[in-house]
């Protein structure tokens, strides 16, 4: 920057000197006045150039800061991962079936987009540590078995054995480390059922604790 200013200033100085060395014969302006004027013009040019370069430098830094803030905003938004849903089947029952099935919690309270209520599957959008919990309600005339699954592998489970004809609720949860694209869902065990009503006893929630 200093080199550029010096070159421009020196060029202006030589132009002024050329004007001084070949004055207009009709001009009555003293040589000293021309030199003074050139010197002042050169100083003003150097100052204006330095000011311009300083402002441009500040503009570049501001643009860089704005981009960094935008990237941070996108990163924070990508880390806001949470959902909460219930079966909410208004007194209906699900099961029993001859095989395990994926439960679809369609009554969604909150969802940043990673949970699909049509399939009941949560897909991790970022690598990190997540927390999931679930609850299940049933009439104990039949058993209820729930399995928290990660990529089709059981993580934790609950199982209510038949115990007459009474209302029972079971809950469980676990912290899981997930990679991008890992899938988490709830399975209902074969030969068991689950019940829900407008009280929304049977729920499934999950959220990102922190990214990795």
Backbone as CSV, one residue per row, in Angstrom:
resi,resn,N_x,N_y,N_z,CA_x,CA_y,CA_z,C_x,C_y,C_z
1,UNK,0.840,-1.188,0.000,0.000,0.000,0.000,0.884,1.250,0.000
2,UNK,1.884,1.295,0.889,2.769,2.447,0.988,3.529,2.654,-0.316
3,UNK,3.923,1.534,-0.950,4.664,1.621,-2.207,3.812,2.266,-3.289
4,UNK,2.533,1.847,-3.349,1.623,2.395,-4.346,1.424,3.895,-4.136
5,UNK,1.241,4.293,-2.877,1.070,5.713,-2.564,2.309,6.502,-2.955
6,UNK,3.486,5.946,-2.649,4.738,6.640,-2.952,4.917,6.819,-4.451
7,UNK,4.582,5.778,-5.241,4.733,5.845,-6.696,3.804,6.900,-7.284
8,UNK,2.540,6.896,-6.820,1.595,7.880,-7.318,2.017,9.299,-6.943
9,UNK,2.478,9.443,-5.689,2.926,10.768,-5.243,4.125,11.254,-6.046
10,UNK,5.072,10.348,-6.315,6.270,10.717,-7.066,5.925,11.097,-8.493
11,UNK,4.969,10.384,-9.084,4.540,10.673,-10.454,3.929,12.065,-10.533
12,UNK,3.077,12.381,-9.561,2.464,13.702,-9.534,3.523,14.793,-9.349
13,UNK,4.527,14.486,-8.525,5.592,15.458,-8.284,6.342,15.781,-9.575
14,UNK,6.672,14.740,-10.367,7.392,14.951,-11.630,6.547,15.732,-12.624
15,UNK,5.221,15.467,-12.631,4.338,16.231,-13.500,4.363,17.710,-13.129
16,UNK,4.334,17.962,-11.824,4.391,19.345,-11.362,5.711,20.001,-11.729
17,UNK,6.801,19.253,-11.584,8.119,19.797,-11.912,8.204,20.139,-13.391
18,UNK,7.598,19.283,-14.213,7.616,19.549,-15.650,6.874,20.832,-15.952
19,UNK,5.762,21.031,-15.241,4.990,22.253,-15.436,5.788,23.470,-14.990
20,UNK,6.554,23.327,-13.909,7.358,24.439,-13.399,8.497,24.766,-14.349
21,UNK,9.133,23.715,-14.908,10.279,23.940,-15.773,9.887,24.579,-17.095
22,UNK,8.639,24.420,-17.547,8.173,25.004,-18.788,6.967,25.874,-18.508
23,UNK,7.149,26.992,-17.817,6.027,27.859,-17.473,5.511,28.591,-18.688
24,UNK,4.304,28.964,-18.629,3.682,29.781,-19.668,4.337,31.165,-19.620
25,UNK,4.797,31.649,-20.780,5.503,32.927,-20.809,4.613,34.079,-20.375
26,UNK,3.311,33.937,-20.633,2.383,34.994,-20.257,1.957,34.896,-18.797
27,UNK,2.300,33.776,-18.161,1.862,33.599,-16.774,2.714,34.436,-15.853
28,UNK,2.060,35.039,-14.879,2.759,35.841,-13.879,2.862,35.121,-12.539
29,UNK,2.460,33.858,-12.547,2.505,33.088,-11.301,3.939,32.734,-10.983
30,UNK,4.390,33.028,-9.791,5.786,32.700,-9.439,6.014,31.192,-9.430
31,UNK,7.271,30.819,-9.700,7.631,29.401,-9.676,7.371,28.793,-8.321
32,UNK,7.663,29.541,-7.280,7.462,29.018,-5.921,5.994,28.705,-5.668
33,UNK,5.090,29.496,-6.237,3.648,29.238,-6.055,3.251,27.954,-6.737
34,UNK,3.801,27.718,-7.965,3.491,26.468,-8.672,3.989,25.272,-7.893
35,UNK,5.181,25.358,-7.353,5.727,24.265,-6.559,4.864,23.997,-5.338
36,UNK,4.424,25.060,-4.704,3.592,24.911,-3.509,2.281,24.235,-3.849
37,UNK,1.699,24.682,-4.997,0.423,24.091,-5.408,0.579,22.614,-5.705
38,UNK,1.635,22.249,-6.403,1.885,20.838,-6.719,2.075,20.019,-5.456
39,UNK,2.845,20.591,-4.522,3.096,19.870,-3.274,1.798,19.625,-2.522
40,UNK,0.932,20.644,-2.510,-0.356,20.489,-1.807,-1.225,19.458,-2.492
41,UNK,-1.256,19.527,-3.854,-2.063,18.554,-4.600,-1.566,17.145,-4.360
42,UNK,-0.245,16.967,-4.321,0.322,15.636,-4.088,-0.049,15.118,-2.711
43,UNK,0.033,15.993,-1.711,-0.322,15.590,-0.346,-1.783,15.194,-0.250
44,UNK,-2.661,15.992,-0.881,-4.099,15.675,-0.869,-4.369,14.342,-1.567
45,UNK,-3.678,14.101,-2.674,-3.876,12.846,-3.408,-3.448,11.653,-2.566
46,UNK,-2.307,11.777,-1.899,-1.833,10.700,-1.042,-2.824,10.430,0.089
47,UNK,-3.329,11.501,0.695,-4.293,11.338,1.791,-5.570,10.663,1.304
48,UNK,-6.087,11.141,0.145,-7.324,10.555,-0.383,-7.141,9.089,-0.744
49,UNK,-5.971,8.759,-1.303,-5.704,7.371,-1.668,-5.613,6.499,-0.426
50,UNK,-4.917,7.000,0.601,-4.812,6.240,1.840,-6.185,6.047,2.478
51,UNK,-7.004,7.089,2.423,-8.352,6.984,2.977,-9.177,5.964,2.213
52,UNK,-9.060,6.004,0.874,-9.800,5.043,0.052,-9.387,3.608,0.357
53,UNK,-8.068,3.374,0.432,-7.570,2.025,0.701,-7.985,1.547,2.090
54,UNK,-7.987,2.465,3.073,-8.412,2.101,4.431,-9.882,1.729,4.464
55,UNK,-10.694,2.515,3.751,-12.137,2.211,3.700,-12.396,0.898,2.980
56,UNK,-11.643,0.661,1.911,-11.810,-0.606,1.182,-11.425,-1.787,2.048
57,UNK,-10.358,-1.617,2.827,-9.928,-2.676,3.731,-11.008,-2.973,4.773
58,UNK,-11.617,-1.923,5.302,-12.695,-2.096,6.270,-13.904,-2.776,5.631
59,UNK,-14.182,-2.425,4.378,-15.310,-3.041,3.670,-15.096,-4.534,3.481
60,UNK,-13.873,-4.914,3.130,-13.554,-6.333,2.946,-13.701,-7.093,4.264
61,UNK,-13.207,-6.488,5.346,-13.328,-7.119,6.666,-14.788,-7.264,7.073
62,UNK,-15.615,-6.257,6.747,-17.033,-6.314,7.071,-17.726,-7.417,6.289
63,UNK,-17.402,-7.544,5.003,-17.982,-8.611,4.193,-17.595,-9.983,4.736
64,UNK,-16.345,-10.125,5.150,-15.883,-11.389,5.712,-16.604,-11.705,7.013
65,UNK,-16.795,-10.692,7.868,-17.502,-10.887,9.135,-18.953,-11.273,8.898
66,UNK,-19.609,-10.627,7.935,-20.999,-10.962,7.618,-21.128,-12.399,7.134
67,UNK,-20.180,-12.855,6.323,-20.211,-14.242,5.855,-20.018,-15.215,7.014
68,UNK,-19.092,-14.887,7.925,-18.865,-15.744,9.085,-20.123,-15.830,9.949
69,UNK,-20.808,-14.704,10.139,-22.043,-14.694,10.923,-23.125,-15.519,10.247
70,UNK,-23.209,-15.427,8.924,-24.204,-16.211,8.187,-23.903,-17.697,8.296
71,UNK,-22.624,-18.072,8.205,-22.236,-19.481,8.348,-22.556,-19.983,9.758
72,UNK,-22.299,-19.149,10.772,-22.608,-19.524,12.152,-24.112,-19.692,12.338
73,UNK,-24.894,-18.809,11.718,-26.348,-18.906,11.811,-26.846,-20.212,11.215
74,UNK,-26.317,-20.582,10.042,-26.707,-21.839,9.412,-26.299,-23.030,10.270
75,UNK,-25.101,-22.932,10.889,-24.626,-24.029,11.735,-25.519,-24.194,12.956
76,UNK,-25.903,-23.074,13.577,-26.788,-23.131,14.747,-28.145,-23.697,14.372
77,UNK,-28.675,-23.257,13.231,-29.964,-23.773,12.793,-29.900,-25.269,12.541
78,UNK,-28.767,-25.748,11.998,-28.609,-27.177,11.768,-28.515,-27.980,13.046
79,UNK,-28.183,-27.308,14.168,-28.045,-28.001,15.440,-29.332,-27.972,16.256
80,UNK,-30.371,-27.323,15.768,-31.646,-27.274,16.469,-32.494,-28.452,16.014
81,UNK,-32.339,-29.549,16.703,-33.002,-30.796,16.306,-33.828,-31.294,17.479
82,UNK,-35.129,-31.419,17.278,-36.007,-31.910,18.337,-37.356,-32.294,17.745
83,UNK,-38.018,-33.222,18.403,-39.385,-33.576,18.020,-40.087,-34.179,19.226
84,UNK,-41.391,-34.140,19.191,-42.222,-34.778,20.216,-43.549,-35.165,19.602
85,UNK,-43.975,-36.405,19.811,-45.202,-36.889,19.183,-45.856,-37.955,20.055
86,UNK,-47.128,-38.186,19.797,-47.857,-39.241,20.497,-48.686,-40.020,19.490
87,UNK,-49.103,-41.229,19.914,-49.983,-42.020,19.050,-51.337,-41.323,18.916
88,UNK,-51.917,-40.908,20.053,-53.149,-40.140,20.040,-54.257,-40.756,19.215
89,UNK,-54.520,-42.031,19.397,-55.487,-42.734,18.549,-56.904,-42.742,19.104
90,UNK,-57.190,-41.834,20.050,-58.552,-41.647,20.577,-59.194,-42.953,21.033
91,UNK,-58.513,-43.591,21.948,-59.079,-44.815,22.519,-58.834,-46.058,21.702
92,UNK,-58.058,-45.920,20.623,-57.790,-47.074,19.770,-56.617,-47.887,20.265
93,UNK,-56.530,-49.086,19.754,-55.411,-49.970,20.070,-54.642,-50.270,18.797
94,UNK,-53.347,-50.542,18.963,-52.488,-50.953,17.855,-51.909,-52.302,18.185
95,UNK,-52.184,-53.306,17.360,-51.729,-54.659,17.600,-52.808,-55.520,18.227
96,UNK,-52.481,-56.774,18.541,-51.181,-57.423,18.264,-51.028,-57.858,16.803
97,UNK,-49.740,-57.979,16.406,-49.392,-58.441,15.060,-48.470,-59.651,15.174
98,UNK,-48.315,-60.342,14.054,-47.471,-61.537,14.051,-45.978,-61.217,13.965
99,UNK,-45.654,-59.987,13.704,-44.257,-59.573,13.595,-44.085,-58.189,14.199
100,UNK,-42.854,-57.799,14.475,-42.597,-56.442,14.959,-43.004,-55.422,13.896
101,UNK,-43.554,-54.291,14.329,-43.903,-53.214,13.395,-43.328,-51.900,13.913
102,UNK,-43.128,-50.962,13.002,-42.700,-49.614,13.378,-43.926,-48.788,13.734
103,UNK,-43.910,-48.200,14.917,-45.019,-47.357,15.345,-44.905,-45.976,14.691
104,UNK,-46.033,-45.449,14.257,-46.060,-44.113,13.661,-46.804,-43.176,14.600
105,UNK,-46.057,-42.309,15.229,-46.619,-41.313,16.152,-47.013,-40.093,15.315
106,UNK,-48.276,-40.014,14.972,-48.748,-39.012,14.013,-49.219,-37.716,14.663
107,UNK,-49.459,-37.739,15.969,-49.888,-36.531,16.661,-48.628,-35.769,17.079
108,UNK,-48.172,-34.857,16.218,-46.874,-34.204,16.393,-47.047,-32.864,17.105
109,UNK,-46.282,-32.669,18.181,-46.319,-31.419,18.944,-45.233,-30.448,18.482
110,UNK,-44.075,-30.983,18.195,-42.949,-30.169,17.716,-42.074,-31.045,16.843
111,UNK,-41.520,-30.435,15.781,-40.684,-31.203,14.876,-39.872,-30.252,14.008
112,UNK,-38.550,-30.292,14.154,-37.692,-29.444,13.333,-37.412,-30.065,11.971
113,UNK,-38.012,-31.223,11.706,-37.926,-31.810,10.378,-37.251,-33.158,10.295
114,UNK,-36.552,-33.576,11.339,-35.818,-34.836,11.271,-36.713,-36.055,11.504
115,UNK,-37.870,-35.836,12.130,-38.809,-36.931,12.381,-39.880,-36.944,11.292
116,UNK,-40.153,-38.141,10.756,-41.157,-38.306,9.715,-42.396,-38.978,10.314
117,UNK,-43.489,-38.232,10.526,-44.683,-38.826,11.144,-45.363,-39.863,10.261
118,UNK,-45.096,-39.852,8.962,-45.707,-40.833,8.062,-45.078,-42.215,8.225
119,UNK,-43.778,-42.239,8.581,-43.073,-43.516,8.732,-42.735,-43.842,10.177
120,UNK,-42.757,-42.816,11.060,-42.361,-43.011,12.451,-40.860,-43.048,12.662
121,UNK,-40.094,-42.651,11.641,-38.630,-42.767,11.690,-37.983,-41.388,11.860
122,UNK,-37.038,-41.311,12.784,-36.203,-40.129,12.975,-34.878,-40.375,12.273
123,UNK,-34.438,-39.411,11.447,-33.165,-39.518,10.737,-32.248,-38.395,11.196
124,UNK,-31.094,-38.752,11.718,-30.170,-37.761,12.282,-29.635,-36.841,11.183
125,UNK,-29.850,-35.523,11.303,-29.327,-34.586,10.300,-27.875,-34.191,10.529
126,UNK,-27.387,-34.325,11.766,-26.007,-33.986,12.083,-25.437,-35.057,13.016
127,UNK,-24.120,-35.207,12.967,-23.455,-36.119,13.883,-23.497,-35.516,15.286
128,UNK,-23.857,-36.331,16.273,-23.930,-35.799,17.625,-24.466,-36.797,18.617
129,UNK,-24.669,-36.306,19.832,-25.235,-37.109,20.913,-26.689,-36.673,21.113
130,UNK,-27.601,-37.627,21.056,-29.032,-37.365,21.130,-29.641,-38.074,22.335
131,UNK,-30.775,-37.559,22.753,-31.542,-38.230,23.803,-32.930,-38.569,23.268
132,UNK,-33.361,-39.810,23.527,-34.689,-40.278,23.128,-35.384,-40.878,24.348
133,UNK,-36.676,-40.661,24.410,-37.466,-41.310,25.448,-38.820,-41.693,24.858
134,UNK,-39.474,-42.650,25.506,-40.765,-43.110,25.021,-41.594,-43.611,26.197
135,UNK,-42.890,-43.597,25.993,-43.819,-44.158,26.971,-44.887,-44.944,26.226
136,UNK,-45.390,-45.967,26.882,-46.435,-46.791,26.275,-47.522,-47.116,27.284
137,UNK,-48.754,-47.081,26.832,-49.921,-47.338,27.682,-50.660,-48.560,27.133
138,UNK,-51.212,-49.362,28.027,-51.978,-50.521,27.549,-52.959,-51.011,28.613
139,UNK,-53.900,-51.862,28.187,-54.719,-52.657,29.097,-53.987,-53.967,29.297
140,UNK,-53.766,-54.340,30.530,-52.882,-55.478,30.795,-53.536,-56.840,30.564
141,UNK,-54.686,-56.834,29.905,-55.236,-58.126,29.477,-54.353,-58.739,28.390
142,UNK,-53.561,-57.922,27.743,-52.576,-58.378,26.756,-51.238,-57.715,27.078
143,UNK,-50.137,-58.325,26.683,-48.824,-57.723,26.967,-48.534,-56.547,26.038
144,UNK,-47.603,-55.708,26.473,-47.108,-54.619,25.625,-45.583,-54.671,25.619
145,UNK,-45.009,-54.660,24.436,-43.551,-54.652,24.305,-43.106,-53.570,23.344
146,UNK,-42.252,-52.672,23.811,-41.754,-51.567,22.990,-40.233,-51.638,22.892
147,UNK,-39.722,-51.343,21.707,-38.281,-51.424,21.479,-37.791,-50.130,20.814
148,UNK,-36.810,-49.487,21.438,-36.166,-48.324,20.827,-35.071,-48.844,19.905
149,UNK,-35.203,-48.544,18.603,-34.319,-49.129,17.601,-33.410,-48.063,16.977
150,UNK,-32.153,-48.429,16.784,-31.202,-47.608,16.036,-30.696,-48.431,14.863
151,UNK,-31.020,-48.007,13.659,-30.626,-48.737,12.449,-31.021,-50.214,12.541
152,UNK,-32.273,-50.442,12.989,-32.865,-51.782,13.086,-32.207,-52.655,14.152
153,UNK,-31.471,-52.032,15.081,-30.867,-52.762,16.195,-31.467,-52.224,17.496
154,UNK,-31.920,-53.130,18.378,-32.540,-52.687,19.629,-31.523,-52.040,20.553
155,UNK,-31.904,-50.873,21.098,-31.094,-50.196,22.086,-31.608,-50.494,23.497
156,UNK,-32.860,-50.158,23.777,-33.494,-50.452,25.067,-34.935,-50.867,24.804
157,UNK,-35.553,-51.435,25.813,-36.904,-51.954,25.642,-37.696,-51.860,26.941
158,UNK,-39.003,-51.964,26.831,-39.885,-52.182,27.985,-40.850,-53.304,27.606
159,UNK,-41.322,-54.013,28.636,-42.271,-55.105,28.381,-43.212,-55.234,29.578
160,UNK,-44.506,-55.064,29.312,-45.531,-55.273,30.329,-46.176,-56.637,30.116
161,UNK,-46.088,-57.492,31.120,-46.716,-58.813,31.023,-48.209,-58.705,31.350
162,UNK,-49.012,-59.660,30.845,-50.438,-59.648,31.187,-50.621,-59.697,32.706
163,UNK,-51.530,-58.851,33.191,-51.752,-58.785,34.645,-53.214,-58.484,34.942
164,UNK,-54.089,-59.198,34.273,-55.513,-58.965,34.505,-56.055,-57.952,33.524
165,UNK,-56.891,-57.072,34.022,-57.521,-56.081,33.147,-57.421,-54.711,33.806
166,UNK,-56.259,-54.147,33.717,-56.024,-52.837,34.324,-55.163,-51.989,33.400
167,UNK,-55.152,-50.695,33.633,-54.347,-49.769,32.830,-52.910,-49.756,33.357
168,UNK,-51.958,-49.808,32.437,-50.553,-49.766,32.799,-49.783,-48.872,31.820
169,UNK,-48.761,-48.228,32.341,-47.891,-47.389,31.499,-46.441,-47.729,31.813
170,UNK,-45.636,-47.810,30.774,-44.207,-48.081,30.939,-43.415,-47.036,30.163
171,UNK,-42.259,-46.661,30.686,-41.412,-45.656,30.028,-39.953,-46.090,30.045
172,UNK,-39.205,-45.525,29.124,-37.759,-45.761,29.088,-37.135,-44.701,28.184
173,UNK,-35.826,-44.647,28.187,-35.124,-43.683,27.344,-33.641,-43.976,27.342
174,UNK,-32.932,-43.350,26.400,-31.492,-43.584,26.305,-30.824,-42.464,25.517
175,UNK,-29.565,-42.185,25.886,-28.713,-41.270,25.139,-27.946,-42.060,24.092
176,UNK,-27.988,-41.593,22.836,-27.349,-42.320,21.738,-26.424,-41.398,20.952
177,UNK,-25.312,-41.939,20.504,-24.428,-41.218,19.593,-24.785,-41.624,18.171
178,UNK,-25.105,-40.645,17.344,-25.565,-40.922,15.988,-24.669,-40.262,14.954
179,UNK,-24.528,-40.926,13.829,-23.892,-40.353,12.660,-24.974,-39.761,11.764
180,UNK,-24.568,-38.920,10.836,-25.529,-38.359,9.893,-26.202,-39.500,9.115
181,UNK,-27.521,-39.509,9.097,-28.258,-40.536,8.372,-28.690,-41.722,9.215
182,UNK,-28.175,-41.836,10.445,-28.648,-42.912,11.324,-30.140,-42.734,11.589
183,UNK,-30.844,-43.867,11.720,-32.290,-43.827,11.907,-32.685,-44.426,13.256
184,UNK,-33.610,-43.750,13.907,-34.114,-44.189,15.207,-35.634,-44.230,15.127
185,UNK,-36.224,-45.294,15.673,-37.676,-45.424,15.667,-38.110,-46.359,16.796
186,UNK,-39.411,-46.511,16.928,-39.981,-47.403,17.938,-40.650,-48.586,17.258
187,UNK,-40.360,-49.788,17.790,-41.028,-50.994,17.301,-41.966,-51.525,18.381
188,UNK,-43.102,-51.999,17.914,-44.020,-52.750,18.778,-43.713,-54.226,18.584
189,UNK,-43.445,-54.907,19.681,-43.081,-56.317,19.593,-44.231,-57.161,19.056
190,UNK,-43.870,-58.226,18.352,-44.864,-59.171,17.846,-45.669,-59.747,19.009
191,UNK,-46.978,-59.909,18.809,-47.834,-60.519,19.824,-48.228,-59.583,20.953
192,UNK,-47.885,-58.278,20.846,-48.244,-57.324,21.903,-49.048,-56.182,21.301
193,UNK,-49.597,-55.362,22.158,-50.340,-54.204,21.685,-50.016,-52.964,22.505
194,UNK,-50.499,-51.826,22.006,-50.326,-50.553,22.700,-51.621,-49.761,22.542
195,UNK,-51.916,-48.969,23.554,-53.183,-48.233,23.585,-52.893,-46.743,23.769
196,UNK,-53.741,-45.920,23.172,-53.676,-44.484,23.443,-55.073,-43.893,23.309
197,UNK,-55.247,-42.706,23.859,-56.529,-41.995,23.762,-56.250,-40.503,23.729
198,UNK,-57.286,-39.702,23.957,-57.080,-38.263,23.866,-56.226,-37.698,25.007
199,UNK,-55.835,-38.545,25.963,-54.876,-38.130,27.000,-53.430,-38.262,26.541
200,UNK,-53.223,-38.923,25.409,-51.882,-39.045,24.810,-50.857,-39.636,25.776
201,UNK,-51.150,-40.839,26.243,-50.230,-41.532,27.153,-48.977,-42.049,26.435
202,UNK,-49.146,-42.482,25.191,-48.066,-43.173,24.475,-47.311,-42.172,23.601
203,UNK,-46.074,-41.892,23.982,-45.319,-40.812,23.347,-43.937,-41.266,22.894
204,UNK,-43.351,-40.445,22.032,-41.998,-40.676,21.533,-41.369,-39.301,21.312
205,UNK,-40.227,-39.028,21.961,-39.555,-37.737,21.812,-38.064,-37.943,21.595
206,UNK,-37.434,-36.943,21.026,-35.993,-36.992,20.836,-35.445,-35.609,20.533
207,UNK,-34.188,-35.381,20.889,-33.567,-34.103,20.604,-32.045,-34.230,20.674
208,UNK,-31.384,-33.313,19.984,-29.923,-33.261,19.956,-29.409,-32.607,21.235
209,UNK,-28.542,-33.310,21.948,-27.906,-32.729,23.131,-26.755,-31.812,22.731
210,UNK,-25.865,-32.321,21.865,-24.782,-31.503,21.337,-24.174,-32.190,20.121
211,UNK,-23.679,-31.416,19.154,-23.054,-32.009,17.961,-21.639,-32.456,18.251
212,UNK,-21.131,-33.295,17.392,-19.763,-33.804,17.503,-18.968,-33.441,16.253
